[in-house]
């Protein structure tokens, strides 16, 4: 059970909720803050002063007053009208993360939602009612309005949702019924409280970031093994070398190279080979992978702030009784973080593809051509480089920064938007592409190690080899690479590479 208090949710917590189905509950102090803010909204709703989102229209209709007796209807209409998303539905993993993030921001007590409505959203998450949320339709300002509206519709018995892994999405009312829940009746400001926020964009970015950290560790392990089987030098990873340019990421990358190759017979076998220096894809691993490590650390720090921040408009201050319009829903910090993330991850794949090419080229590797048992009769891993090249090239296009784009919405009131959802979706695709590239390198490096026998790789690299072979058995002749690559890519994005690194470094 993860306790939601609005201030202490971590990226790891969010991954546990998204992936492991972890349940959540509401901290008692957070519940009291929610009640206090709601009391302010109730007072404003009974008054005649126009307050945005409570007794006025929305967006371009902010100056239009709404009668007191239809304020609940106003909120229902808001959800219906704003559920304008299109495209493939968001994966359940991302829906769960979005729901948990929205629960967390509501728990901060600046939204004005009723505790009953917040607890119903928590019940949806805990009972695995997952709204069908289209993946496109948000520009990442004024909150992720369209996707969050689709999510919130299920609370009132509309929209669609999957229930506990059901194969098809059910109408909202049926989904609630199957989970033993009733639709909620919205009151003043509650619809707006449910859809003003960056949670859709942030969920995409956080999950991509969590996976990118796993991917980075797998990429480092692959780089170490490839360097060994290509008879490369580990002298550039020496601590006294890296201390001359001590970026934290470079130091971490070099530490892993040394750890994976410890006691390597392969490295010892060519100690006096006379080669002066290696290609950059081997020699500059600490610099390239280290820069990505540092970028990921920055992204993590930004997202750690975002997941525990208020995104609402207007803001309800229980202490002063004020309701203030601001712009905390603008997702520019998330957009920039996601853009940086995808660039950092793309470089991991770019470096891996170059090592794949060297592993397959007998002129530089000293290994059988294309790692085939019978070159000519067999094509071996030739197409691994083609696929990797295609994915790396696609990443270059996806890495164009979405955050530099903007297009006005809301009759010019929303005249600068972040495009954070686009940055987040692209980051997700770049991570998935990169995972396949690293998987292909692992396949090639493992096969190359078999051609180097009876020499053994470093202690860590041999552990890596064993893990790879548990997922993908040693080949006998040519075989389709597709399924093997995808299975290994799933391993790359699991927690296994992080656990392996921890064990090797300990």
SULNOR-V78548 format. One record per residue. N is the residue number from 0. RES is the residue in one letter. BURIAL is I if it has 9 or more other C-alpha atoms within 8 Angstrom, else O. Layout:
# SULNOR-V78548
N & RES & BURIAL
N & RES & BURIAL
This chain:
# SULNOR-V78548
0 & X & O
1 & X & O
2 & X & O
3 & X & I
4 & X & I
5 & X & I
6 & X & I
7 & X & O
8 & X & I
9 & X & O
10 & X & I
11 & X & O
12 & X & I
13 & X & I
14 & X & I
15 & X & I
16 & X & I
17 & X & I
18 & X & O
19 & X & O
20 & X & I
21 & X & I
22 & X & I
23 & X & I
24 & X & I
25 & X & I
26 & X & I
27 & X & O
28 & X & O
29 & X & I
30 & X & I
31 & X & O
32 & X & I
33 & X & I
34 & X & I
35 & X & I
36 & X & I
37 & X & I
38 & X & I
39 & X & I
40 & X & I
41 & X & I
42 & X & O
43 & X & I
44 & X & I
45 & X & O
46 & X & O
47 & X & O
48 & X & O
49 & X & O
50 & X & I
51 & X & I
52 & X & I
53 & X & I
54 & X & I
55 & X & I
56 & X & I
57 & X & O
58 & X & O
59 & X & I
60 & X & O
61 & X & I
62 & X & O
63 & X & O
64 & X & I
65 & X & I
66 & X & O
67 & X & O
68 & X & O
69 & X & O
70 & X & I
71 & X & I
72 & X & I
73 & X & I
74 & X & I
75 & X & I
76 & X & O
77 & X & I
78 & X & I
79 & X & I
80 & X & O
81 & X & I
82 & X & I
83 & X & I
84 & X & I
85 & X & O
86 & X & O
87 & X & O
88 & X & O
89 & X & I
90 & X & O
91 & X & O
92 & X & O
93 & X & I
94 & X & I
95 & X & I
96 & X & I
97 & X & I
98 & X & I
99 & X & I
100 & X & I
101 & X & I
102 & X & I
103 & X & I
104 & X & I
105 & X & I
106 & X & I
107 & X & I
108 & X & I
109 & X & I
110 & X & I
111 & X & I
112 & X & I
113 & X & I
114 & X & I
115 & X & O
116 & X & I
117 & X & I
118 & X & I
119 & X & I
120 & X & I
121 & X & I
122 & X & O
123 & X & I
124 & X & I
125 & X & I
126 & X & I
127 & X & I
128 & X & I
129 & X & I
130 & X & I
131 & X & I
132 & X & I
133 & X & I
134 & X & I
135 & X & I
136 & X & I
137 & X & I
138 & X & I
139 & X & I
140 & X & I
141 & X & I
142 & X & I
143 & X & I
144 & X & I
145 & X & I
146 & X & I
147 & X & I
148 & X & I
149 & X & I
150 & X & I
151 & X & I
152 & X & I
153 & X & I
154 & X & I
155 & X & I
156 & X & I
157 & X & I
158 & X & I
159 & X & I
160 & X & I
161 & X & I
162 & X & I
163 & X & O
164 & X & O
165 & X & O
166 & X & O
167 & X & O
168 & X & I
169 & X & I
170 & X & I
171 & X & I
172 & X & I
173 & X & I
174 & X & I
175 & X & I
176 & X & I
177 & X & O
178 & X & I
179 & X & O
180 & X & O
181 & X & O
182 & X & I
183 & X & I
184 & X & O
185 & X & I
186 & X & I
187 & X & I
188 & X & I
189 & X & I
190 & X & I
191 & X & I
192 & X & I
193 & X & I
194 & X & I
195 & X & I
196 & X & I
197 & X & I
198 & X & I
199 & X & I
200 & X & I
201 & X & I
202 & X & I
203 & X & I
204 & X & I
205 & X & I
206 & X & I
207 & X & I
208 & X & I
209 & X & I
210 & X & I
211 & X & I
212 & X & I
213 & X & I
214 & X & I
215 & X & I
216 & X & I
217 & X & I
218 & X & I
219 & X & I
220 & X & I
221 & X & I
222 & X & I
223 & X & I
224 & X & I
225 & X & I
226 & X & I
227 & X & I
228 & X & I
229 & X & I
230 & X & I
231 & X & I
232 & X & I
233 & X & I
234 & X & O
235 & X & I
236 & X & I
237 & X & I
238 & X & I
239 & X & O
240 & X & I
241 & X & I
242 & X & O
243 & X & O
244 & X & O
245 & X & O
246 & X & I
247 & X & O
248 & X & I
249 & X & I
250 & X & I
251 & X & I
252 & X & I
253 & X & I
254 & X & I
255 & X & I
256 & X & I
257 & X & I
258 & X & I
259 & X & I
260 & X & I
261 & X & I
262 & X & O
263 & X & I
264 & X & I
265 & X & I
266 & X & I
267 & X & O
268 & X & O
269 & X & O
270 & X & O
271 & X & O
272 & X & O
273 & X & O
274 & X & O
275 & X & O
276 & X & O
277 & X & I
278 & X & O
279 & X & O
280 & X & I
281 & X & I
282 & X & I
283 & X & I
284 & X & I
285 & X & I
286 & X & I
287 & X & I
288 & X & I
289 & X & I
290 & X & I
291 & X & I
292 & X & I
293 & X & I
294 & X & I
295 & X & I
296 & X & O
297 & X & I
298 & X & I
299 & X & I
300 & X & O
301 & X & I
302 & X & I
303 & X & I
304 & X & O
305 & X & I
306 & X & I
307 & X & I
308 & X & I
309 & X & I
310 & X & I
311 & X & I
312 & X & I
313 & X & I
314 & X & I
315 & X & I
316 & X & I
317 & X & I
318 & X & O
319 & X & O
320 & X & O
321 & X & I
322 & X & I
323 & X & I
324 & X & O
325 & X & O
326 & X & O
327 & X & I
328 & X & I
329 & X & I
330 & X & I
331 & X & I
332 & X & O
333 & X & I
334 & X & I
335 & X & I
336 & X & I
337 & X & I
338 & X & I
339 & X & I
340 & X & I
341 & X & I
342 & X & I
343 & X & I
344 & X & I
345 & X & I
346 & X & I
347 & X & I
348 & X & I
349 & X & I
350 & X & I
351 & X & I
352 & X & I
353 & X & I
354 & X & I
355 & X & I
356 & X & I
357 & X & I
358 & X & I
359 & X & I
360 & X & I
361 & X & I
362 & X & O
363 & X & O
364 & X & I
365 & X & O
366 & X & I
367 & X & I
368 & X & I
369 & X & I
370 & X & I
371 & X & I
372 & X & O
373 & X & O
374 & X & I
375 & X & O
376 & X & O
377 & X & I
378 & X & I
379 & X & I
380 & X & I
381 & X & I
382 & X & O
383 & X & I
384 & X & I
385 & X & O
386 & X & I
387 & X & I
388 & X & I
389 & X & O
390 & X & I
391 & X & I
392 & X & O
393 & X & O
394 & X & I
395 & X & I
396 & X & O
397 & X & I
398 & X & I
399 & X & O
400 & X & I
401 & X & I
402 & X & I
403 & X & O
404 & X & I
405 & X & I
406 & X & O
407 & X & I
408 & X & O
409 & X & I
410 & X & O
411 & X & O
412 & X & I
413 & X & I
414 & X & I
415 & X & O
416 & X & I
417 & X & I
418 & X & I
419 & X & I
420 & X & I
421 & X & I
422 & X & I
423 & X & I
424 & X & I
425 & X & I
426 & X & I
427 & X & I
428 & X & I
429 & X & I
430 & X & I
431 & X & I
432 & X & I
433 & X & I
434 & X & I
435 & X & I
436 & X & I
437 & X & I
438 & X & I
439 & X & I
440 & X & I
441 & X & I
442 & X & I
443 & X & I
444 & X & I
445 & X & I
446 & X & I
447 & X & I
448 & X & I
449 & X & O
450 & X & O
451 & X & I
452 & X & O
453 & X & O
454 & X & O
455 & X & I
456 & X & I
457 & X & I
458 & X & I
459 & X & I
460 & X & I
461 & X & I
462 & X & O
463 & X & I
464 & X & I
465 & X & O
466 & X & O
467 & X & I
468 & X & I
469 & X & O
470 & X & I
471 & X & I
472 & X & O
473 & X & O
474 & X & O
475 & X & O
476 & X & I
477 & X & I
478 & X & O
479 & X & O
480 & X & O
481 & X & O
482 & X & O
483 & X & I
484 & X & I
485 & X & I
486 & X & I
487 & X & I
488 & X & I
489 & X & I
490 & X & I
491 & X & I
492 & X & I
493 & X & I
494 & X & I
495 & X & I
496 & X & I
497 & X & I
498 & X & O
499 & X & I
500 & X & I
501 & X & O
502 & X & O
503 & X & I
504 & X & O
505 & X & O
